[in-house]
Amino acid sequence: MNDGRLSAESHEQAVEEAVRSFSVGQSNLDVLVVGGGVTGAGIAVDAATRGLVTCLVEADDWASGTSSRSSKLVHGGLRYLRTLDFALIREALIERNLLVTKLAPHLVVPQEFVFPLKRWQRPIIGAGVMLYEILGSGKTRTPRLPRHHHIGKQRLHRVFAGLNPKLYQGAITYWDATVDDARLVLSLVRTARAAGAHMLSRVKVVRLLDDGKGAVRGAAVVDLESGREFEIEAKSVIVATGVWTEETQRMAAESGGLRVLASKGVHIVVPRDAIPGGAAIVAPTKSSVLFVIPWDDHWLIGTTDTPWRLDVSIPLATASDIEYLLEQTNAILEKPITPDQIVGVFTGLRPLLQKGVKPGTRTSKVSREHTVASPAPGLTAIAGGKLTTYRLMARDAVDHALGERAEQMPSVTDRTPIAGAEHFEEVERESAFWSERFGWNDAMVAHLLRRFGDKAREIVEICEKDEANAKPLGAAPDYLRAEIVHAVTHEGALHIDDILARRTHIAFQVADRGIAAVEEVTSIVAPLLGWDGDRRDREVRKYSTLASAEMYARELHDDRDAIRAFLMHLGRDAEYVGAAGRASIGWNTPDAPQ
């Protein structure tokens, strides 16, 4: 087994090996996975650790869609108690406990939540939280998650001083967990790679291959970095493309298969000093649930839950979304937060499974349970589910693809640590020496451990080779220069957005989508990726243009108007979002409004 590292060189090698080893007529590939989000990456881990020859292709960067734009929660879903989804809650809580204790203790971290109460709510909510804990109990329960407590008004003020004291008579505190979602996916990608899987980002499926008898036997793909087109033959193809599920299925079958409803979830980010408090807040709203969650030196506030019927490749936040989140948050705070305090906004699309859903049904009422189906022989599709249950989804998808062979090749992911977890405790002890060696404070050491686990040793090695890399970025001092180097040399970042939005969160934790950090980041990245001056200028322009277009669109109130403004702001650079985005609002070219 290798250490699972990814780089530009390994990308080129992976493409070459796929062309050489998996071409039609000479392939020994067992499973081709399509989609590099948390579900697809989990499937690659599951298949590879069973001993199956596995290849995963992702059209963009790892976790570039929903899997880097979630509420960062690993939980059972307290609100599903209202819909009596006890089995769903229990399986999610068991998965949460596994991740916290065994599979990813560096990434999945226990978090205290406060559920503020009005006088009449205490017996009802108290019973619900007690049932929630009972559902999560059993042999997999972790002692690291304390039991819930009832607290009064004075204690509530000490735990979360920012709440309006006139509204609540006390609260219930309970524990769930949070996760850096993008880093979870990257860690799964490295785990799969270390287990022997072939992992190809920026490789897009353009056609599913037919064996001439109606069965799917692979895919025609294009490497978007080089433009090279080739075919991959596989015994089974598993589709884990989230909101793109129906589009992918249609390559093999015009009808049938899974139907997915896209629901837009918007989050805003404000500095920690904007709201006095320590724990996370969960509070019901008229249409959904409000979360206010500690996220490094910031608060993550979300989320919206509205149907999205436009192009799924460019979900955008609007002024209405932001106003809604501010309104819901300020309704529970003593001192309101203001629009000028928002440093980041991000938008994701939840792929909700349509299972007997009538037209007009609110997406917040759709179950998060997942379903596996075969739209055509040789093709498996999976949709629905939630971040917390990605491992179960992966197991079920591979079992389905294997059929009767699954009993002879059972999943082992319940006892397979994710990259960064295997020697985490050992590296935690080593980290005591890093502060003295590099001058890092305790917060920086904790930051590295929680992001990389035992892979933090790789960051230390980068700093030892060049101590300039041990210094923080000027425009984003929460991150080291070494983390930018590591993103390219160990985690396969190929573009600026890969680094600012997923390898780090500078795009959402620094004002103006982190544009101030672009020049410095590019100066580090360019020599590592062999960019000349022209390529460097193109990358800076692309990131800055897209970032400013998103912020421009954010001033509009309607989804369609926001996309129109976004594309108008891009101008000639609208090619970055492709024809689908323009077609979704009735434009054939970027020049159509003229």
VOSE-453276 format. One line per field, with one value per residue (C-alpha): residue number from 1; residue in one letter; y, z, x. Coordinates in nm, 2 decimals, decimal comma. Each point is the difference from the previous one (the first is absolute). Layout:
// VOSE-453276
n: c(NUM  ...)
res: c(a  ...)
north: c(Y  ...)
up: c(Z  ...)
east: c(X  ...)
//
This chain:
// VOSE-453276
n: c(1  2  3  4  5  6  7  8  9  10  11  12  13  14  15  16  17  18  19  20  21  22  23  24  25  26  27  28  29  30  31  32  33  34  35  36  37  38  39  40  41  42  43  44  45  46  47  48  49  50  51  52  53  54  55  56  57  58  59  60  61  62  63  64  65  66  67  68  69  70  71  72  73  74  75  76  77  78  79  80  81  82  83  84  85  86  87  88  89  90  91  92  93  94  95  96  97  98  99  100  101  102  103  104  105  106  107  108  109  110  111  112  113  114  115  116  117  118  119  120  121  122  123  124  125  126  127  128  129  130  131  132  133  134  135  136  137  138  139  140  141  142  143  144  145  146  147  148  149  150  151  152  153  154  155  156  157  158  159  160  161  162  163  164  165  166  167  168  169  170  171  172  173  174  175  176  177  178  179  180  181  182  183  184  185  186  187  188  189  190  191  192  193  194  195  196  197  198  199  200  201  202  203  204  205  206  207  208  209  210  211  212  213  214  215  216  217  218  219  220  221  222  223  224  225  226  227  228  229  230  231  232  233  234  235  236  237  238  239  240  241  242  243  244  245  246  247  248  249  250  251  252  253  254  255  256  257  258  259  260  261  262  263  264  265  266  267  268  269  270  271  272  273  274  275  276  277  278  279  280  281  282  283  284  285  286  287  288  289  290  291  292  293  294  295  296  297  298  299  300  301  302  303  304  305  306  307  308  309  310  311  312  313  314  315  316  317  318  319  320  321  322  323  324  325  326  327  328  329  330  331  332  333  334  335  336  337  338  339  340  341  342  343  344  345  346  347  348  349  350  351  352  353  354  355  356  357  358  359  360  361  362  363  364  365  366  367  368  369  370  371  372  373  374  375  376  377  378  379  380  381  382  383  384  385  386  387  388  389  390  391  392  393  394  395  396  397  398  399  400  401  402  403  404  405  406  407  408  409  410  411  412  413  414  415  416  417  418  419  420  421  422  423  424  425  426  427  428  429  430  431  432  433  434  435  436  437  438  439  440  441  442  443  444  445  446  447  448  449  450  451  452  453  454  455  456  457  458  459  460  461  462  463  464  465  466  467  468  469  470  471  472  473  474  475  476  477  478  479  480  481  482  483  484  485  486  487  488  489  490  491  492  493  494  495  496  497  498  499  500  501  502  503  504  505  506  507  508  509  510  511  512  513  514  515  516  517  518  519  520  521  522  523  524  525  526  527  528  529  530  531  532  533  534  535  536  537  538  539  540  541  542  543  544  545  546  547  548  549  550  551  552  553  554  555  556  557  558  559  560  561  562  563  564  565  566  567  568  569  570  571  572  573  574  575  576  577  578  579  580  581  582  583  584  585  586  587  588  589  590  591  592  593  594)
res: c(m  n  d  g  r  l  s  a  e  s  h  e  q  a  v  e  e  a  v  r  s  f  s  v  g  q  s  n  l  d  v  l  v  v  g  g  g  v  t  g  a  g  i  a  v  d  a  a  t  r  g  l  v  t  c  l  v  e  a  d  d  w  a  s  g  t  s  s  r  s  s  k  l  v  h  g  g  l  r  y  l  r  t  l  d  f  a  l  i  r  e  a  l  i  e  r  n  l  l  v  t  k  l  a  p  h  l  v  v  p  q  e  f  v  f  p  l  k  r  w  q  r  p  i  i  g  a  g  v  m  l  y  e  i  l  g  s  g  k  t  r  t  p  r  l  p  r  h  h  h  i  g  k  q  r  l  h  r  v  f  a  g  l  n  p  k  l  y  q  g  a  i  t  y  w  d  a  t  v  d  d  a  r  l  v  l  s  l  v  r  t  a  r  a  a  g  a  h  m  l  s  r  v  k  v  v  r  l  l  d  d  g  k  g  a  v  r  g  a  a  v  v  d  l  e  s  g  r  e  f  e  i  e  a  k  s  v  i  v  a  t  g  v  w  t  e  e  t  q  r  m  a  a  e  s  g  g  l  r  v  l  a  s  k  g  v  h  i  v  v  p  r  d  a  i  p  g  g  a  a  i  v  a  p  t  k  s  s  v  l  f  v  i  p  w  d  d  h  w  l  i  g  t  t  d  t  p  w  r  l  d  v  s  i  p  l  a  t  a  s  d  i  e  y  l  l  e  q  t  n  a  i  l  e  k  p  i  t  p  d  q  i  v  g  v  f  t  g  l  r  p  l  l  q  k  g  v  k  p  g  t  r  t  s  k  v  s  r  e  h  t  v  a  s  p  a  p  g  l  t  a  i  a  g  g  k  l  t  t  y  r  l  m  a  r  d  a  v  d  h  a  l  g  e  r  a  e  q  m  p  s  v  t  d  r  t  p  i  a  g  a  e  h  f  e  e  v  e  r  e  s  a  f  w  s  e  r  f  g  w  n  d  a  m  v  a  h  l  l  r  r  f  g  d  k  a  r  e  i  v  e  i  c  e  k  d  e  a  n  a  k  p  l  g  a  a  p  d  y  l  r  a  e  i  v  h  a  v  t  h  e  g  a  l  h  i  d  d  i  l  a  r  r  t  h  i  a  f  q  v  a  d  r  g  i  a  a  v  e  e  v  t  s  i  v  a  p  l  l  g  w  d  g  d  r  r  d  r  e  v  r  k  y  s  t  l  a  s  a  e  m  y  a  r  e  l  h  d  d  r  d  a  i  r  a  f  l  m  h  l  g  r  d  a  e  y  v  g  a  a  g  r  a  s  i  g  w  n  t  p  d  a  p  q)
north: c(0,00  0,35  0,31  0,11  0,33  0,18  0,26  0,14  -0,27  -0,28  0,14  -0,04  -0,34  -0,11  0,11  -0,19  -0,31  0,01  0,03  -0,29  -0,23  0,06  0,04  -0,20  -0,37  -0,01  0,14  -0,18  0,28  -0,13  0,34  0,34  0,26  0,32  0,30  0,13  0,12  -0,17  -0,28  -0,08  0,03  -0,23  -0,25  0,00  -0,07  -0,28  -0,17  0,03  -0,13  -0,31  -0,07  0,11  0,18  0,35  0,32  0,33  0,29  0,35  0,27  0,28  0,01  -0,23  0,11  0,29  -0,03  -0,06  -0,19  0,32  0,22  -0,17  0,11  -0,19  -0,23  -0,37  -0,07  -0,21  0,28  0,11  0,15  -0,34  -0,10  0,20  -0,23  -0,31  -0,10  -0,20  -0,25  0,28  0,18  -0,31  -0,11  0,36  0,02  -0,34  0,14  0,32  -0,20  -0,21  0,31  0,17  -0,30  -0,21  0,11  0,38  0,13  0,28  0,13  -0,08  0,19  0,00  0,33  0,12  0,13  0,23  -0,03  0,31  -0,04  0,19  -0,09  -0,25  -0,18  -0,16  -0,33  -0,06  0,09  -0,18  -0,32  0,03  0,05  -0,29  -0,22  0,13  -0,11  -0,34  -0,06  0,07  -0,23  -0,35  -0,16  0,27  0,29  0,21  0,14  0,31  0,12  0,11  -0,04  0,28  0,25  0,23  0,35  0,31  0,36  0,11  -0,30  0,05  0,36  -0,13  -0,27  0,23  0,36  0,12  -0,14  0,24  -0,05  0,11  -0,29  -0,31  -0,15  -0,24  -0,26  -0,36  -0,07  -0,32  -0,12  -0,09  0,05  0,22  -0,07  0,18  -0,15  0,08  -0,14  -0,32  -0,05  0,07  -0,25  -0,26  0,06  -0,06  -0,31  -0,14  0,08  -0,16  -0,32  -0,01  0,18  0,22  0,35  0,24  0,36  0,23  -0,30  0,03  -0,28  0,10  -0,33  -0,34  -0,30  -0,27  -0,36  -0,03  -0,19  0,29  -0,03  0,28  -0,11  0,32  0,36  0,24  0,28  0,31  0,12  0,37  0,10  -0,13  -0,05  -0,36  -0,23  -0,37  -0,29  -0,20  -0,35  -0,14  -0,29  0,24  0,38  0,17  0,35  0,22  0,34  0,16  0,27  -0,12  -0,35  0,02  0,16  -0,29  -0,27  0,14  -0,10  -0,36  0,01  0,27  -0,11  -0,16  0,03  0,23  0,34  0,28  0,33  0,27  0,22  0,31  0,05  0,33  0,07  0,33  0,04  0,27  0,05  -0,16  0,34  0,09  -0,22  -0,06  -0,38  -0,32  -0,29  -0,06  0,11  -0,20  0,17  -0,08  0,25  0,01  -0,18  -0,19  0,00  0,27  -0,10  0,24  -0,21  0,08  -0,03  0,08  0,37  0,05  -0,09  -0,20  0,09  -0,20  -0,11  0,07  -0,29  0,11  -0,19  0,07  -0,05  0,18  -0,13  -0,21  0,09  0,36  0,03  0,36  0,17  0,30  0,31  -0,18  -0,30  0,22  0,22  -0,31  -0,14  0,34  0,03  -0,35  0,05  0,35  -0,13  -0,19  0,23  0,29  0,20  -0,04  -0,08  0,22  -0,06  0,17  -0,26  -0,29  -0,11  -0,30  -0,16  -0,35  -0,19  -0,37  -0,22  -0,29  -0,30  -0,10  -0,33  0,03  -0,31  0,04  0,38  0,19  0,31  0,31  -0,20  0,21  -0,14  0,03  -0,28  -0,25  -0,28  -0,02  -0,37  -0,13  -0,24  -0,22  -0,09  -0,15  0,22  -0,25  -0,32  0,07  0,34  0,08  0,34  0,12  0,32  0,16  -0,06  0,25  0,08  -0,20  -0,32  0,01  -0,33  -0,19  0,15  -0,12  -0,34  -0,04  0,12  -0,24  -0,29  0,07  0,01  -0,33  -0,18  -0,35  0,05  0,25  -0,28  -0,12  0,35  0,18  0,37  0,07  0,38  -0,02  -0,08  0,19  0,33  0,29  0,16  0,21  -0,22  -0,30  0,16  0,30  -0,04  -0,05  0,32  0,19  -0,08  0,11  0,33  0,12  0,07  0,19  0,33  0,02  -0,11  0,24  0,26  -0,11  0,08  -0,27  0,11  -0,07  -0,34  -0,09  0,13  -0,23  -0,31  0,05  0,05  -0,26  -0,25  -0,21  0,16  0,31  -0,16  0,09  0,36  -0,01  -0,16  0,28  0,26  -0,18  0,01  0,38  0,19  0,28  -0,25  0,00  0,35  0,10  0,16  0,37  0,04  -0,32  -0,05  -0,30  -0,20  -0,08  0,03  -0,37  -0,08  0,16  -0,21  -0,31  0,06  -0,04  -0,26  -0,23  0,07  0,05  0,36  0,12  0,34  0,30  -0,07  -0,36  0,16  0,29  -0,17  -0,36  -0,07  0,31  0,21  0,34  0,06  0,00  0,12  0,31  0,29  0,03  -0,37  0,02  0,20  0,18  -0,33  -0,11  0,17  -0,15  -0,35  0,01  0,10  -0,32  -0,22  0,11  -0,15  -0,33  -0,04  0,14  0,30  0,27  0,37  -0,04  -0,30  0,17  0,31  -0,22  -0,18  0,32  0,16  -0,31  -0,02  0,38  0,02  -0,29  0,13  0,35  -0,14  -0,20  0,31  0,21  -0,26  0,00  0,34  -0,13  -0,15  -0,26  -0,32  0,06  0,36  -0,10  -0,24  0,26  0,26  -0,26  -0,08  0,37  0,08  -0,28  0,12  -0,18  -0,21  -0,17  -0,29  -0,10  -0,11  -0,16  0,00  -0,17  0,31  0,23  -0,24  -0,02  0,37  -0,01  0,14  -0,18  0,21  0,24  0,29  -0,08  0,30  0,24)
up: c(0,00  -0,08  0,21  -0,23  -0,10  -0,30  -0,23  -0,35  -0,09  0,15  -0,19  -0,33  0,10  0,10  -0,34  -0,18  0,21  -0,06  -0,38  0,01  0,24  -0,03  -0,37  -0,17  -0,06  0,25  0,32  0,34  0,17  0,24  0,09  -0,16  0,24  -0,14  0,24  0,24  0,29  0,33  -0,13  -0,30  0,20  0,26  -0,27  -0,13  0,35  0,05  -0,33  0,01  0,36  -0,11  -0,25  -0,31  -0,27  0,02  -0,19  0,09  -0,24  0,10  -0,25  0,23  0,32  0,29  0,21  -0,24  0,03  0,30  0,20  0,07  0,06  0,28  0,35  0,11  0,23  0,08  0,18  0,02  -0,09  0,31  -0,21  -0,16  0,33  -0,11  -0,30  0,20  -0,21  0,30  -0,22  -0,20  0,32  0,16  -0,29  -0,04  0,37  -0,01  -0,30  0,20  0,29  -0,24  -0,16  0,34  0,16  -0,27  -0,36  0,01  0,35  -0,14  -0,23  0,17  0,33  0,28  0,03  0,27  -0,13  0,18  -0,07  0,16  0,15  0,06  0,32  -0,16  -0,21  0,27  0,05  -0,37  -0,11  0,30  -0,09  -0,36  0,09  0,25  -0,28  -0,24  0,24  0,06  -0,37  -0,02  0,30  -0,02  -0,05  -0,23  0,23  0,09  0,35  -0,17  -0,06  0,34  0,08  -0,04  0,28  0,08  0,09  0,13  -0,12  0,18  -0,11  -0,36  0,01  0,11  -0,27  -0,28  0,10  -0,34  0,02  0,08  0,37  -0,04  -0,23  0,19  0,34  -0,03  -0,24  -0,05  -0,09  -0,19  -0,21  -0,37  -0,22  -0,27  -0,29  -0,26  -0,29  -0,28  0,20  0,07  -0,37  -0,06  0,27  -0,15  -0,34  0,15  0,18  -0,32  -0,18  0,27  -0,04  -0,37  -0,16  -0,31  0,09  -0,29  0,06  -0,29  -0,21  -0,13  -0,12  -0,34  -0,09  0,16  -0,20  -0,12  -0,05  -0,29  0,21  0,21  0,28  0,12  -0,02  0,07  -0,11  -0,25  0,18  -0,07  0,22  0,03  0,08  -0,33  -0,22  -0,05  -0,06  0,07  0,11  0,32  0,01  0,33  0,12  0,20  -0,01  0,32  -0,03  0,31  -0,16  0,24  -0,18  -0,33  0,05  -0,25  -0,26  0,04  -0,01  -0,33  -0,17  0,04  0,03  -0,11  0,26  0,34  0,27  0,30  0,00  0,20  0,12  0,05  0,31  0,05  0,33  0,07  0,29  0,11  0,20  0,26  0,24  0,35  0,17  -0,19  0,24  0,37  0,06  0,02  -0,09  -0,32  -0,02  -0,16  -0,01  -0,21  -0,25  -0,19  -0,30  0,12  0,28  0,07  0,09  0,14  0,02  0,10  -0,30  0,08  0,08  -0,15  0,03  -0,27  -0,03  -0,20  -0,18  -0,26  -0,16  -0,33  -0,33  -0,27  -0,35  -0,19  -0,12  0,29  -0,09  0,12  0,31  0,13  0,32  -0,04  0,21  0,10  0,14  0,20  0,13  0,11  0,19  0,17  0,09  0,15  0,19  0,13  0,12  0,28  0,07  0,24  -0,22  -0,38  -0,25  -0,30  -0,37  0,02  0,25  -0,25  -0,12  -0,21  -0,17  -0,16  -0,17  -0,05  -0,15  0,20  -0,22  0,15  -0,12  -0,15  0,13  -0,05  0,04  -0,14  -0,21  0,23  0,30  0,21  -0,02  0,37  0,04  -0,23  0,18  0,00  -0,04  -0,29  -0,27  -0,23  -0,35  -0,33  -0,29  -0,24  0,04  0,11  0,14  0,36  0,12  0,35  0,13  0,31  0,34  0,19  0,08  0,32  -0,16  -0,30  0,11  0,00  -0,34  -0,13  0,14  -0,14  -0,34  -0,03  0,14  -0,27  -0,27  0,11  0,04  0,14  0,01  0,29  0,26  -0,10  0,00  0,29  0,08  0,25  0,02  0,35  0,12  -0,26  0,14  -0,24  -0,11  0,30  0,27  0,03  0,20  0,12  0,37  -0,06  -0,20  0,26  0,24  -0,25  -0,06  0,35  -0,16  -0,31  0,19  0,11  -0,34  -0,22  0,24  -0,05  0,27  0,14  -0,24  -0,30  0,12  0,07  -0,34  -0,17  0,21  -0,07  -0,37  -0,08  0,29  -0,03  -0,34  0,18  -0,01  -0,37  0,09  0,25  -0,27  -0,24  0,26  0,09  -0,36  -0,02  0,32  -0,20  -0,05  0,38  -0,01  -0,04  -0,31  0,01  -0,11  0,17  0,32  0,12  -0,27  -0,05  -0,32  0,04  -0,03  -0,34  -0,11  0,15  -0,19  -0,33  0,09  0,21  -0,07  -0,37  -0,03  -0,36  0,01  0,24  0,09  0,10  0,27  0,12  0,01  0,09  0,12  0,21  0,07  -0,08  -0,26  0,27  0,31  -0,16  -0,13  -0,38  -0,04  0,09  -0,31  0,22  0,04  -0,37  -0,10  0,30  -0,05  -0,37  0,06  0,21  -0,24  -0,33  0,02  0,14  -0,29  -0,26  -0,09  -0,22  0,02  -0,24  0,18  0,34  -0,13  -0,14  0,33  0,20  -0,24  -0,01  0,38  0,05  -0,27  0,13  0,35  -0,09  -0,22  0,30  0,22  -0,27  -0,04  0,37  -0,02  -0,19  0,16  -0,25  -0,10  -0,37  0,02  0,20  -0,27  -0,26  0,19  0,07  -0,37  -0,11  0,25  -0,14  -0,35  -0,23  0,30  0,01  -0,17  0,35  0,09  -0,34  -0,22  0,26  0,22  -0,28  -0,14  0,34  -0,03  -0,37  -0,13  -0,28  0,03  0,25  -0,23  -0,01  0,22  -0,26)
east: c(0,00  0,12  -0,08  -0,27  0,16  -0,13  0,17  0,00  0,25  -0,22  -0,30  0,19  0,12  -0,35  -0,14  0,28  -0,06  -0,37  0,06  0,24  -0,17  -0,37  -0,06  -0,27  0,09  0,29  -0,14  0,00  -0,19  -0,27  -0,16  -0,01  -0,14  -0,14  0,00  0,26  -0,21  -0,02  -0,22  0,22  0,32  -0,15  -0,10  0,36  0,13  -0,26  0,07  0,38  0,02  -0,20  0,27  -0,19  0,19  -0,15  0,01  -0,18  -0,05  -0,11  -0,07  0,12  0,20  -0,06  -0,30  -0,06  -0,38  -0,22  0,26  0,20  -0,31  -0,19  -0,07  0,31  -0,21  0,03  -0,32  -0,31  -0,24  -0,19  -0,28  -0,08  -0,16  -0,30  -0,04  0,06  0,31  0,14  0,19  0,17  0,10  0,14  0,21  0,13  0,09  0,18  0,20  0,08  0,13  0,22  0,15  0,07  0,16  0,17  -0,02  0,08  0,05  0,22  -0,28  -0,32  0,00  -0,26  -0,19  -0,24  -0,33  -0,25  -0,37  -0,15  -0,35  -0,31  -0,19  -0,24  0,27  0,21  -0,19  -0,05  0,35  0,15  -0,18  0,11  0,37  -0,01  -0,14  0,26  0,28  -0,17  -0,01  0,38  0,08  0,14  0,34  0,12  -0,09  0,30  0,07  0,14  -0,36  -0,15  -0,36  -0,25  -0,07  -0,29  0,13  -0,18  0,00  0,31  0,21  -0,12  0,13  0,34  0,01  -0,13  -0,01  -0,11  -0,35  -0,28  -0,07  -0,37  -0,08  0,11  -0,05  0,30  0,13  0,10  0,36  0,09  0,29  0,04  0,31  0,14  0,23  0,20  -0,20  0,25  0,28  -0,20  -0,03  0,36  0,09  -0,22  0,16  0,34  -0,13  -0,13  0,32  0,21  -0,22  0,08  -0,28  0,06  -0,12  -0,05  -0,13  -0,08  -0,10  -0,35  -0,23  -0,15  -0,16  -0,08  0,12  -0,25  0,10  -0,24  -0,25  -0,13  0,24  0,24  0,36  0,20  0,02  0,15  0,18  0,20  0,29  -0,09  0,36  0,15  -0,31  0,08  -0,29  0,00  -0,22  -0,01  -0,15  -0,13  -0,21  -0,21  -0,06  -0,13  -0,15  0,03  -0,05  -0,25  -0,21  0,14  -0,14  -0,28  0,23  0,25  -0,26  -0,14  0,32  -0,11  -0,38  -0,24  -0,26  0,01  0,27  0,01  -0,16  0,18  -0,13  0,25  -0,04  0,21  0,17  0,17  0,24  0,15  0,32  0,07  0,30  -0,02  0,00  -0,33  -0,20  0,09  -0,02  0,19  -0,22  -0,20  -0,36  -0,29  -0,34  -0,31  -0,13  -0,33  0,14  0,31  0,26  0,26  0,35  0,27  0,31  0,36  0,23  0,36  0,01  -0,35  -0,36  -0,17  -0,37  -0,25  -0,19  -0,27  -0,19  -0,16  -0,06  0,26  -0,12  0,27  0,34  0,15  0,36  -0,04  -0,22  0,02  -0,10  -0,23  -0,08  -0,32  0,19  0,24  -0,28  -0,19  0,30  0,06  -0,36  -0,02  0,33  -0,08  -0,34  0,19  0,29  0,01  0,23  -0,07  0,27  0,01  0,07  0,34  0,11  -0,04  0,34  -0,11  -0,29  -0,03  -0,27  -0,05  -0,27  -0,14  -0,08  -0,33  -0,14  -0,35  -0,18  -0,38  0,03  -0,29  0,05  0,03  0,12  0,24  0,35  0,05  -0,26  0,18  0,17  0,38  0,01  0,20  -0,10  0,21  -0,14  0,11  -0,13  0,17  0,20  0,35  -0,10  -0,06  -0,13  -0,02  -0,17  -0,14  0,16  0,20  0,37  -0,01  -0,11  0,24  0,17  -0,33  -0,09  0,33  -0,04  -0,35  0,11  0,29  -0,21  -0,26  0,25  0,16  -0,33  0,04  0,38  -0,05  -0,02  0,34  0,15  -0,15  0,07  0,27  -0,03  -0,15  0,36  0,20  0,14  -0,02  0,33  0,14  -0,16  0,22  0,28  -0,19  0,07  0,37  0,02  -0,20  0,28  0,27  -0,18  0,11  0,34  -0,13  -0,06  0,36  0,13  -0,20  -0,14  -0,36  -0,26  -0,23  -0,28  0,22  0,11  -0,37  -0,09  0,25  -0,10  -0,37  0,05  0,27  0,02  0,31  0,06  0,10  0,35  0,00  -0,06  0,29  0,23  -0,08  0,09  0,32  0,11  -0,07  -0,08  -0,16  -0,30  -0,05  -0,12  -0,37  -0,15  -0,01  -0,36  -0,12  0,21  -0,21  0,18  0,37  0,19  0,08  -0,37  -0,01  0,31  -0,16  -0,32  0,20  0,26  -0,22  -0,36  -0,02  -0,11  0,03  -0,16  -0,03  -0,36  0,09  0,23  -0,21  -0,34  0,08  0,36  -0,05  -0,31  0,16  -0,27  -0,27  0,20  0,16  -0,20  -0,06  0,04  0,37  0,10  0,26  0,18  0,01  0,32  0,20  -0,16  0,08  0,36  0,03  -0,19  0,14  0,35  -0,14  -0,23  0,24  -0,22  0,16  -0,11  -0,29  -0,14  0,04  -0,19  -0,28  -0,04  -0,01  -0,25  -0,22  -0,03  -0,04  -0,26  -0,21  0,02  -0,11  -0,28  -0,13  0,00  -0,17  -0,27  -0,05  -0,16  -0,30  -0,31  -0,12  0,20  -0,05  0,10  0,31  0,12  -0,07  0,21  0,27  0,04  -0,02  0,28  0,21  -0,04  0,24  0,10  -0,34  0,16  0,11  -0,35  -0,07  -0,31  -0,23  0,00  -0,09  -0,27  -0,16  -0,11  -0,06  0,33  0,18  0,32  0,15  -0,09  -0,37  -0,11  0,14)
//
